[in-house]
Structure formats: C-alpha cells, structure tokens
Amino acid sequence: MPQLNPAPWFAILVFSWLIFLIFLPPKVMAHTFPNEPAHQSAKKTMTEPWTWPWH
C-alpha cells in the first residue's frame, strides 16, 4: 500500500513549507500601498446644531 510509505509525502511537505516560509514572505512584505494613510488632526471641529425648518 503506497499510502503508508511516508518518504515521498514527507519530502513534499518539507519542500512546500520551505517555499511558504522562505520565498513567499519577502514577496508579501515587499507589497506597498499606493496611498499611505494620512493622520487626522487632533483638533475637533465645532459643529452648529441643525435648526429644523418645520419646528
């Protein structure tokens, strides 16, 4: 029964994890966003209460 022979499946497991852990993280971390998030100012704007026209 070839399913019980762990030799080729263990090698596939190890090589796939090597790809995931060595080659993919630098590619993912090299991704940059086109627009950097801007900081909002700490000053709060004062808003006027809304006067309801039917009141």
WOFEN-V597632 format. One record per residue. N is the residue number from 1. RES is the residue in one small letter. BURIAL is # if it has 16 or more other ideal C-beta (glycine too) atoms within 10 Angstrom, else .. D_FIRST is the distance of its C-alpha to the first C-alpha in Angstrom with 1 decimal. Layout:
# WOFEN-V597632
N/RES/BURIAL/D_FIRST + N/RES/BURIAL/D_FIRST
This chain:
# WOFEN-V597632
1/m/./0.0 + 2/p/./3.8 + 3/q/./5.5 + 4/l/./6.1 + 5/n/./7.7 + 6/p/./11.1 + 7/a/./13.1 + 8/p/./13.5 + 9/w/./13.7 + 10/f/./16.2 + 11/a/./18.2 + 12/i/./18.4 + 13/l/./19.6 + 14/v/./22.1 + 15/f/./23.5 + 16/s/./23.9 + 17/w/./25.8 + 18/l/./27.9 + 19/i/./28.9 + 20/f/./29.8 + 21/l/./31.7 + 22/i/./33.4 + 23/f/./34.1 + 24/l/./34.6 + 25/p/./37.1 + 26/p/./39.8 + 27/k/./39.6 + 28/v/./39.9 + 29/m/./42.7 + 30/a/./44.6 + 31/h/./45.1 + 32/t/./48.8 + 33/f/./50.5 + 34/p/./53.4 + 35/n/./55.7 + 36/e/./56.0 + 37/p/./56.9 + 38/a/./60.6 + 39/h/./62.1 + 40/q/./64.3 + 41/s/./67.8 + 42/a/./68.6 + 43/k/./71.9 + 44/k/./71.8 + 45/t/./73.8 + 46/m/./76.4 + 47/t/./76.2 + 48/e/./79.1 + 49/p/./78.8 + 50/w/./78.6 + 51/t/./81.8 + 52/w/./81.0 + 53/p/./83.4 + 54/w/./83.8 + 55/h/./84.8
